[in-house]
Amino acid sequence: MIITAHDLNILGSNKYMKTFSWLNSHTFHPSFYTDKNGYILILLSHLINCIPIYFAFKLEFPAWYLYIIILQTICSILYHSFFKYNLLRIIDWVFASLLIISNIIIFIIYEVNYIKLIFIITAIILGFKYFLRFKIYSYNHSIWHVFAAIITLIVIL
């Protein structure tokens, strides 16, 4: 069964959303309308994932791990671009969960380095500290993306 854009539109919520005719049925994240710079910041914050992708490729990590990082990045960009679709949210959460599990597996398989563990825990704590600090969603969420990429990079290095 092929899921079309119309099927995804049925799964999504139209609350607080606007649709432009030139975009067909696609709808942007609500912050696109209230804070366009913040919306762009959220999308650009995904670019930091290129750093762990590069090092995972360069250091010859398993292909499945590299694919999970790439797919999680793509799914997250799609979800944040077309926030309306609940199916994209579920897919984003699934790949984010897979990345967390993969990071744990890679961390255990390659080397249990307690210094890395301290850095990861520190990054998580700092991520939550800054995530909870800003009242503007786009800043909070962008910082979350950056710290998630840093944690993945620490696992790789």
Biotite code that builds the C-alpha atoms (Angstrom):
import biotite.structure as struc

atoms = struc.array([
    struc.Atom([0.000, 0.000, 0.000], chain_id="A", res_id=1, res_name="MET", atom_name="CA", element="C"),
    struc.Atom([1.353, 3.412, -0.965], chain_id="A", res_id=2, res_name="ILE", atom_name="CA", element="C"),
    struc.Atom([0.694, 6.311, 1.392], chain_id="A", res_id=3, res_name="ILE", atom_name="CA", element="C"),
    struc.Atom([-0.021, 9.512, -0.481], chain_id="A", res_id=4, res_name="THR", atom_name="CA", element="C"),
    struc.Atom([0.209, 13.127, 0.643], chain_id="A", res_id=5, res_name="ALA", atom_name="CA", element="C"),
    struc.Atom([-3.578, 13.100, 1.010], chain_id="A", res_id=6, res_name="HIS", atom_name="CA", element="C"),
    struc.Atom([-3.365, 10.154, 3.439], chain_id="A", res_id=7, res_name="ASP", atom_name="CA", element="C"),
    struc.Atom([-0.751, 11.992, 5.478], chain_id="A", res_id=8, res_name="LEU", atom_name="CA", element="C"),
    struc.Atom([-2.948, 15.085, 5.504], chain_id="A", res_id=9, res_name="ASN", atom_name="CA", element="C"),
    struc.Atom([-5.778, 13.048, 7.061], chain_id="A", res_id=10, res_name="ILE", atom_name="CA", element="C"),
    struc.Atom([-3.383, 11.816, 9.768], chain_id="A", res_id=11, res_name="LEU", atom_name="CA", element="C"),
    struc.Atom([-2.278, 15.350, 10.641], chain_id="A", res_id=12, res_name="GLY", atom_name="CA", element="C"),
    struc.Atom([-3.931, 18.119, 12.594], chain_id="A", res_id=13, res_name="SER", atom_name="CA", element="C"),
    struc.Atom([-5.010, 21.410, 11.022], chain_id="A", res_id=14, res_name="ASN", atom_name="CA", element="C"),
    struc.Atom([-4.910, 23.287, 14.334], chain_id="A", res_id=15, res_name="LYS", atom_name="CA", element="C"),
    struc.Atom([-2.892, 26.523, 14.061], chain_id="A", res_id=16, res_name="TYR", atom_name="CA", element="C"),
    struc.Atom([-1.921, 25.692, 10.496], chain_id="A", res_id=17, res_name="MET", atom_name="CA", element="C"),
    struc.Atom([-2.147, 27.576, 7.209], chain_id="A", res_id=18, res_name="LYS", atom_name="CA", element="C"),
    struc.Atom([-1.830, 26.067, 3.770], chain_id="A", res_id=19, res_name="THR", atom_name="CA", element="C"),
    struc.Atom([-0.500, 27.955, 0.801], chain_id="A", res_id=20, res_name="PHE", atom_name="CA", element="C"),
    struc.Atom([-1.887, 27.005, -2.597], chain_id="A", res_id=21, res_name="SER", atom_name="CA", element="C"),
    struc.Atom([1.593, 26.852, -4.124], chain_id="A", res_id=22, res_name="TRP", atom_name="CA", element="C"),
    struc.Atom([2.579, 24.236, -1.531], chain_id="A", res_id=23, res_name="LEU", atom_name="CA", element="C"),
    struc.Atom([-0.304, 21.905, -2.360], chain_id="A", res_id=24, res_name="ASN", atom_name="CA", element="C"),
    struc.Atom([-1.216, 20.075, 0.859], chain_id="A", res_id=25, res_name="SER", atom_name="CA", element="C"),
    struc.Atom([2.102, 20.671, 2.644], chain_id="A", res_id=26, res_name="HIS", atom_name="CA", element="C"),
    struc.Atom([2.024, 22.697, 5.829], chain_id="A", res_id=27, res_name="THR", atom_name="CA", element="C"),
    struc.Atom([4.894, 24.144, 7.798], chain_id="A", res_id=28, res_name="PHE", atom_name="CA", element="C"),
    struc.Atom([5.650, 24.021, 11.499], chain_id="A", res_id=29, res_name="HIS", atom_name="CA", element="C"),
    struc.Atom([3.623, 26.597, 13.511], chain_id="A", res_id=30, res_name="PRO", atom_name="CA", element="C"),
    struc.Atom([6.815, 28.520, 14.351], chain_id="A", res_id=31, res_name="SER", atom_name="CA", element="C"),
    struc.Atom([7.139, 29.274, 10.618], chain_id="A", res_id=32, res_name="PHE", atom_name="CA", element="C"),
    struc.Atom([4.287, 31.742, 11.022], chain_id="A", res_id=33, res_name="TYR", atom_name="CA", element="C"),
    struc.Atom([5.212, 33.199, 14.407], chain_id="A", res_id=34, res_name="THR", atom_name="CA", element="C"),
    struc.Atom([9.025, 33.133, 14.281], chain_id="A", res_id=35, res_name="ASP", atom_name="CA", element="C"),
    struc.Atom([10.439, 32.569, 10.798], chain_id="A", res_id=36, res_name="LYS", atom_name="CA", element="C"),
    struc.Atom([14.044, 33.049, 11.925], chain_id="A", res_id=37, res_name="ASN", atom_name="CA", element="C"),
    struc.Atom([13.506, 30.496, 14.693], chain_id="A", res_id=38, res_name="GLY", atom_name="CA", element="C"),
    struc.Atom([11.951, 28.080, 12.210], chain_id="A", res_id=39, res_name="TYR", atom_name="CA", element="C"),
    struc.Atom([14.982, 28.411, 9.951], chain_id="A", res_id=40, res_name="ILE", atom_name="CA", element="C"),
    struc.Atom([17.232, 27.950, 13.003], chain_id="A", res_id=41, res_name="LEU", atom_name="CA", element="C"),
    struc.Atom([15.483, 24.649, 13.829], chain_id="A", res_id=42, res_name="ILE", atom_name="CA", element="C"),
    struc.Atom([16.028, 23.375, 10.284], chain_id="A", res_id=43, res_name="LEU", atom_name="CA", element="C"),
    struc.Atom([19.640, 24.584, 10.151], chain_id="A", res_id=44, res_name="LEU", atom_name="CA", element="C"),
    struc.Atom([20.395, 22.947, 13.507], chain_id="A", res_id=45, res_name="SER", atom_name="CA", element="C"),
    struc.Atom([20.147, 19.616, 11.699], chain_id="A", res_id=46, res_name="HIS", atom_name="CA", element="C"),
    struc.Atom([23.276, 20.486, 9.717], chain_id="A", res_id=47, res_name="LEU", atom_name="CA", element="C"),
    struc.Atom([25.422, 19.747, 12.760], chain_id="A", res_id=48, res_name="ILE", atom_name="CA", element="C"),
    struc.Atom([24.563, 16.074, 12.182], chain_id="A", res_id=49, res_name="ASN", atom_name="CA", element="C"),
    struc.Atom([26.917, 16.217, 9.191], chain_id="A", res_id=50, res_name="CYS", atom_name="CA", element="C"),
    struc.Atom([29.849, 16.159, 11.630], chain_id="A", res_id=51, res_name="ILE", atom_name="CA", element="C"),
    struc.Atom([29.020, 12.765, 13.232], chain_id="A", res_id=52, res_name="PRO", atom_name="CA", element="C"),
    struc.Atom([28.071, 11.411, 9.794], chain_id="A", res_id=53, res_name="ILE", atom_name="CA", element="C"),
    struc.Atom([31.471, 12.472, 8.423], chain_id="A", res_id=54, res_name="TYR", atom_name="CA", element="C"),
    struc.Atom([33.437, 10.926, 11.304], chain_id="A", res_id=55, res_name="PHE", atom_name="CA", element="C"),
    struc.Atom([31.383, 7.716, 11.306], chain_id="A", res_id=56, res_name="ALA", atom_name="CA", element="C"),
    struc.Atom([32.188, 7.355, 7.600], chain_id="A", res_id=57, res_name="PHE", atom_name="CA", element="C"),
    struc.Atom([35.835, 8.397, 7.944], chain_id="A", res_id=58, res_name="LYS", atom_name="CA", element="C"),
    struc.Atom([36.491, 6.082, 10.908], chain_id="A", res_id=59, res_name="LEU", atom_name="CA", element="C"),
    struc.Atom([34.753, 3.198, 9.107], chain_id="A", res_id=60, res_name="GLU", atom_name="CA", element="C"),
    struc.Atom([31.955, 2.538, 11.568], chain_id="A", res_id=61, res_name="PHE", atom_name="CA", element="C"),
    struc.Atom([29.417, -0.096, 10.505], chain_id="A", res_id=62, res_name="PRO", atom_name="CA", element="C"),
    struc.Atom([27.204, 0.924, 7.593], chain_id="A", res_id=63, res_name="ALA", atom_name="CA", element="C"),
    struc.Atom([24.013, 0.283, 9.607], chain_id="A", res_id=64, res_name="TRP", atom_name="CA", element="C"),
    struc.Atom([25.095, 2.874, 12.172], chain_id="A", res_id=65, res_name="TYR", atom_name="CA", element="C"),
    struc.Atom([25.863, 5.424, 9.485], chain_id="A", res_id=66, res_name="LEU", atom_name="CA", element="C"),
    struc.Atom([22.481, 4.752, 7.837], chain_id="A", res_id=67, res_name="TYR", atom_name="CA", element="C"),
    struc.Atom([20.654, 5.246, 11.139], chain_id="A", res_id=68, res_name="ILE", atom_name="CA", element="C"),
    struc.Atom([22.326, 8.643, 11.675], chain_id="A", res_id=69, res_name="ILE", atom_name="CA", element="C"),
    struc.Atom([21.522, 9.702, 8.102], chain_id="A", res_id=70, res_name="ILE", atom_name="CA", element="C"),
    struc.Atom([17.922, 8.441, 8.197], chain_id="A", res_id=71, res_name="LEU", atom_name="CA", element="C"),
    struc.Atom([17.313, 10.049, 11.584], chain_id="A", res_id=72, res_name="GLN", atom_name="CA", element="C"),
    struc.Atom([18.579, 13.363, 10.224], chain_id="A", res_id=73, res_name="THR", atom_name="CA", element="C"),
    struc.Atom([16.411, 13.136, 7.101], chain_id="A", res_id=74, res_name="ILE", atom_name="CA", element="C"),
    struc.Atom([13.306, 12.109, 9.059], chain_id="A", res_id=75, res_name="CYS", atom_name="CA", element="C"),
    struc.Atom([13.846, 14.886, 11.578], chain_id="A", res_id=76, res_name="SER", atom_name="CA", element="C"),
    struc.Atom([14.184, 17.484, 8.819], chain_id="A", res_id=77, res_name="ILE", atom_name="CA", element="C"),
    struc.Atom([11.003, 16.199, 7.185], chain_id="A", res_id=78, res_name="LEU", atom_name="CA", element="C"),
    struc.Atom([9.115, 16.207, 10.470], chain_id="A", res_id=79, res_name="TYR", atom_name="CA", element="C"),
    struc.Atom([10.226, 19.732, 11.352], chain_id="A", res_id=80, res_name="HIS", atom_name="CA", element="C"),
    struc.Atom([9.449, 20.913, 7.820], chain_id="A", res_id=81, res_name="SER", atom_name="CA", element="C"),
    struc.Atom([5.973, 19.402, 7.698], chain_id="A", res_id=82, res_name="PHE", atom_name="CA", element="C"),
    struc.Atom([5.000, 19.401, 11.360], chain_id="A", res_id=83, res_name="PHE", atom_name="CA", element="C"),
    struc.Atom([1.361, 18.750, 10.553], chain_id="A", res_id=84, res_name="LYS", atom_name="CA", element="C"),
    struc.Atom([1.800, 15.066, 9.768], chain_id="A", res_id=85, res_name="TYR", atom_name="CA", element="C"),
    struc.Atom([1.611, 12.789, 12.800], chain_id="A", res_id=86, res_name="ASN", atom_name="CA", element="C"),
    struc.Atom([3.083, 9.926, 10.776], chain_id="A", res_id=87, res_name="LEU", atom_name="CA", element="C"),
    struc.Atom([6.305, 11.935, 10.302], chain_id="A", res_id=88, res_name="LEU", atom_name="CA", element="C"),
    struc.Atom([6.388, 12.612, 14.053], chain_id="A", res_id=89, res_name="ARG", atom_name="CA", element="C"),
    struc.Atom([6.170, 8.879, 14.784], chain_id="A", res_id=90, res_name="ILE", atom_name="CA", element="C"),
    struc.Atom([8.858, 8.090, 12.206], chain_id="A", res_id=91, res_name="ILE", atom_name="CA", element="C"),
    struc.Atom([11.086, 10.829, 13.680], chain_id="A", res_id=92, res_name="ASP", atom_name="CA", element="C"),
    struc.Atom([10.640, 9.410, 17.187], chain_id="A", res_id=93, res_name="TRP", atom_name="CA", element="C"),
    struc.Atom([11.346, 5.862, 15.979], chain_id="A", res_id=94, res_name="VAL", atom_name="CA", element="C"),
    struc.Atom([14.603, 6.873, 14.280], chain_id="A", res_id=95, res_name="PHE", atom_name="CA", element="C"),
    struc.Atom([15.626, 9.059, 17.231], chain_id="A", res_id=96, res_name="ALA", atom_name="CA", element="C"),
    struc.Atom([15.064, 6.044, 19.511], chain_id="A", res_id=97, res_name="SER", atom_name="CA", element="C"),
    struc.Atom([17.034, 3.830, 17.119], chain_id="A", res_id=98, res_name="LEU", atom_name="CA", element="C"),
    struc.Atom([19.883, 6.344, 17.189], chain_id="A", res_id=99, res_name="LEU", atom_name="CA", element="C"),
    struc.Atom([19.913, 6.359, 20.996], chain_id="A", res_id=100, res_name="ILE", atom_name="CA", element="C"),
    struc.Atom([19.981, 2.545, 21.086], chain_id="A", res_id=101, res_name="ILE", atom_name="CA", element="C"),
    struc.Atom([22.646, 2.482, 18.348], chain_id="A", res_id=102, res_name="SER", atom_name="CA", element="C"),
    struc.Atom([24.797, 4.950, 20.270], chain_id="A", res_id=103, res_name="ASN", atom_name="CA", element="C"),
    struc.Atom([24.601, 2.711, 23.324], chain_id="A", res_id=104, res_name="ILE", atom_name="CA", element="C"),
    struc.Atom([25.512, -0.370, 21.256], chain_id="A", res_id=105, res_name="ILE", atom_name="CA", element="C"),
    struc.Atom([28.441, 1.387, 19.548], chain_id="A", res_id=106, res_name="ILE", atom_name="CA", element="C"),
    struc.Atom([29.598, 2.769, 22.904], chain_id="A", res_id=107, res_name="PHE", atom_name="CA", element="C"),
    struc.Atom([29.628, -0.730, 24.425], chain_id="A", res_id=108, res_name="ILE", atom_name="CA", element="C"),
    struc.Atom([31.054, -2.582, 21.407], chain_id="A", res_id=109, res_name="ILE", atom_name="CA", element="C"),
    struc.Atom([33.907, -0.248, 20.552], chain_id="A", res_id=110, res_name="TYR", atom_name="CA", element="C"),
    struc.Atom([35.219, 0.871, 23.887], chain_id="A", res_id=111, res_name="GLU", atom_name="CA", element="C"),
    struc.Atom([33.800, 1.528, 27.306], chain_id="A", res_id=112, res_name="VAL", atom_name="CA", element="C"),
    struc.Atom([35.773, 4.639, 28.023], chain_id="A", res_id=113, res_name="ASN", atom_name="CA", element="C"),
    struc.Atom([34.709, 6.240, 31.272], chain_id="A", res_id=114, res_name="TYR", atom_name="CA", element="C"),
    struc.Atom([35.997, 9.643, 30.206], chain_id="A", res_id=115, res_name="ILE", atom_name="CA", element="C"),
    struc.Atom([33.649, 9.483, 27.207], chain_id="A", res_id=116, res_name="LYS", atom_name="CA", element="C"),
    struc.Atom([30.846, 8.469, 29.566], chain_id="A", res_id=117, res_name="LEU", atom_name="CA", element="C"),
    struc.Atom([31.518, 11.523, 31.724], chain_id="A", res_id=118, res_name="ILE", atom_name="CA", element="C"),
    struc.Atom([31.466, 13.752, 28.626], chain_id="A", res_id=119, res_name="PHE", atom_name="CA", element="C"),
    struc.Atom([28.189, 12.207, 27.447], chain_id="A", res_id=120, res_name="ILE", atom_name="CA", element="C"),
    struc.Atom([26.535, 12.664, 30.836], chain_id="A", res_id=121, res_name="ILE", atom_name="CA", element="C"),
    struc.Atom([27.824, 16.248, 30.985], chain_id="A", res_id=122, res_name="THR", atom_name="CA", element="C"),
    struc.Atom([26.510, 16.936, 27.475], chain_id="A", res_id=123, res_name="ALA", atom_name="CA", element="C"),
    struc.Atom([23.100, 15.548, 28.425], chain_id="A", res_id=124, res_name="ILE", atom_name="CA", element="C"),
    struc.Atom([22.972, 17.646, 31.594], chain_id="A", res_id=125, res_name="ILE", atom_name="CA", element="C"),
    struc.Atom([24.071, 20.796, 29.757], chain_id="A", res_id=126, res_name="LEU", atom_name="CA", element="C"),
    struc.Atom([21.590, 20.039, 26.997], chain_id="A", res_id=127, res_name="GLY", atom_name="CA", element="C"),
    struc.Atom([18.721, 19.868, 29.470], chain_id="A", res_id=128, res_name="PHE", atom_name="CA", element="C"),
    struc.Atom([19.981, 22.930, 31.320], chain_id="A", res_id=129, res_name="LYS", atom_name="CA", element="C"),
    struc.Atom([20.009, 25.056, 28.175], chain_id="A", res_id=130, res_name="TYR", atom_name="CA", element="C"),
    struc.Atom([16.920, 23.343, 26.764], chain_id="A", res_id=131, res_name="PHE", atom_name="CA", element="C"),
    struc.Atom([14.912, 24.420, 29.805], chain_id="A", res_id=132, res_name="LEU", atom_name="CA", element="C"),
    struc.Atom([16.484, 27.877, 29.937], chain_id="A", res_id=133, res_name="ARG", atom_name="CA", element="C"),
    struc.Atom([14.934, 29.550, 26.892], chain_id="A", res_id=134, res_name="PHE", atom_name="CA", element="C"),
    struc.Atom([11.243, 30.260, 26.678], chain_id="A", res_id=135, res_name="LYS", atom_name="CA", element="C"),
    struc.Atom([11.393, 30.384, 22.865], chain_id="A", res_id=136, res_name="ILE", atom_name="CA", element="C"),
    struc.Atom([10.690, 26.951, 21.377], chain_id="A", res_id=137, res_name="TYR", atom_name="CA", element="C"),
    struc.Atom([12.925, 27.375, 18.335], chain_id="A", res_id=138, res_name="SER", atom_name="CA", element="C"),
    struc.Atom([15.994, 28.151, 20.475], chain_id="A", res_id=139, res_name="TYR", atom_name="CA", element="C"),
    struc.Atom([15.279, 25.313, 22.896], chain_id="A", res_id=140, res_name="ASN", atom_name="CA", element="C"),
    struc.Atom([14.787, 22.777, 20.184], chain_id="A", res_id=141, res_name="HIS", atom_name="CA", element="C"),
    struc.Atom([17.776, 23.907, 18.137], chain_id="A", res_id=142, res_name="SER", atom_name="CA", element="C"),
    struc.Atom([20.004, 23.554, 21.188], chain_id="A", res_id=143, res_name="ILE", atom_name="CA", element="C"),
    struc.Atom([18.544, 20.090, 21.727], chain_id="A", res_id=144, res_name="TRP", atom_name="CA", element="C"),
    struc.Atom([19.527, 19.108, 18.161], chain_id="A", res_id=145, res_name="HIS", atom_name="CA", element="C"),
    struc.Atom([23.067, 20.438, 18.680], chain_id="A", res_id=146, res_name="VAL", atom_name="CA", element="C"),
    struc.Atom([23.569, 18.539, 21.950], chain_id="A", res_id=147, res_name="PHE", atom_name="CA", element="C"),
    struc.Atom([22.144, 15.331, 20.455], chain_id="A", res_id=148, res_name="ALA", atom_name="CA", element="C"),
    struc.Atom([24.689, 15.601, 17.626], chain_id="A", res_id=149, res_name="ALA", atom_name="CA", element="C"),
    struc.Atom([27.475, 16.294, 20.140], chain_id="A", res_id=150, res_name="ILE", atom_name="CA", element="C"),
    struc.Atom([26.542, 13.172, 22.097], chain_id="A", res_id=151, res_name="ILE", atom_name="CA", element="C"),
    struc.Atom([26.631, 11.078, 18.904], chain_id="A", res_id=152, res_name="THR", atom_name="CA", element="C"),
    struc.Atom([29.991, 12.626, 18.000], chain_id="A", res_id=153, res_name="LEU", atom_name="CA", element="C"),
    struc.Atom([31.419, 11.808, 21.444], chain_id="A", res_id=154, res_name="ILE", atom_name="CA", element="C"),
    struc.Atom([30.305, 8.193, 21.032], chain_id="A", res_id=155, res_name="VAL", atom_name="CA", element="C"),
    struc.Atom([32.017, 8.029, 17.639], chain_id="A", res_id=156, res_name="ILE", atom_name="CA", element="C"),
    struc.Atom([35.253, 9.658, 18.724], chain_id="A", res_id=157, res_name="LEU", atom_name="CA", element="C"),
])
